[in-house]
Amino acid sequence: MASGSGGCGLDLDHAVDLRSPASGGDTAASTTTTSIEDLPADVLALVLRRLDGASLAALGSASTAFHALASDPATWRALCLATWPSLHDRDGVLHHPRALFADAFPFPSSAPPSTPTSTCLPKRLVSAVDLHHGDACIMSRVIETDAASPWFLGSPFRIDALVQEGFTAPLLMMTPSELSLSWILIDPRTGRAVNASTRRPVAVDRKWLTGDAVARFTLVLGDGGGLALDACVTCDERYGHVREVSLCVEGADGGGVSGREGLPAVAAAMAGPRKRGAEEEARRRYGEFVKGKRARKEWKARREGLLDLCCSGVGAAAFVSFLVMLMFR
């Protein structure tokens, strides 16, 4: 660990030698050792704010002094605001910043989540959405959704992050594969949260009719691939125009899921275990999810083909029987 200001660095992993002159005109070397814990608390707090969440939590287990510094709510609040700039001026969801970071930064585990009761379902969802292209921030906003309304429960689960029809990003040319999206869902009643998107696109689809590109940040819930949180960014890469940023819940057959069916899955993901550093696993689970959808569609097409063939056979047999009856009448 190193910190410095004004171009001067201080190596905190090594002892600092302090030499003082001895009496009688002779210079004798007396060496004392200064550890990192001897630095002022405000200096250490500034250093700790440059760490990521995992390093900060690990440092808190090193000693009692570090535990007190690493548990400082101001440090975790600064880390949350650096990770999700959309949460600025949203003090209502930052009462416990360390718990929020522990919930929202890792991916939901692939373990099958338990089904929550209806009383545990969120009544309101707060979405913090931050979209970047490289180092440039394209969009950063918070959307509040009434998850208890009959309209939300009866309609397909969908949250739109755009207020207007679209907007032009501060870029002349846009590469969808260079987009990064952070979409977290927060239950303001319980303070629980969940990461609802991968940070990098798992796939980029092209709409050849309109020329738009759809970057998918889909996060599959569970290894079974039953449901997926499908966060999508639709953009015109030629002009850097973002048309749509949305979050839906998709079923295993590729169809949309209603709010009544999707909300328990979101609540279960909030209450379930987490897994850190699972970006590649999220991409693998999405690939398996797509293969499963394709296999189900092919099976459905074969079943419908067999059903059509049976219906045609029954119709032909009925027609032949009718003709035979007319001939021998």
Salt bridges, closest charged atoms under 4 A:
ASP11 OD2 - HIS14 ND1 2.53
ASP91 OD1 - ARG77 NH2 2.88
ASP103 OD2 - ARG192 NE 2.75
ASP103 OD1 - ARG274 NH2 3.66
GLU144 OE2 - ARG90 NH1 2.77
GLU144 OE1 - ARG124 NH1 2.69
ASP160 OD1 - ARG158 NH2 3.06
GLU178 OE1 - ARG200 NH2 3.96
ASP205 OD2 - ARG216 NE 2.69
ASP212 OD1 - ARG243 NE 3.00
ASP223 OD1 - ARG284 NH2 3.97
ASP230 OD2 - ARG216 NH1 2.88
ASP236 OD1 - ARG238 NE 2.99
ASP236 OD2 - ARG243 NH2 3.34
GLU237 OE2 - ARG206 NH1 1.98
GLU244 OE1 - ARG158 NH2 3.20
GLU250 OE2 - LYS293 NZ 2.81
GLU281 OE1 - LYS275 NZ 2.88
GLU281 OE2 - ARG284 NH2 3.80
GLU281 OE2 - ARG285 NH1 3.88
GLU288 OE2 - ARG284 NH1 2.79
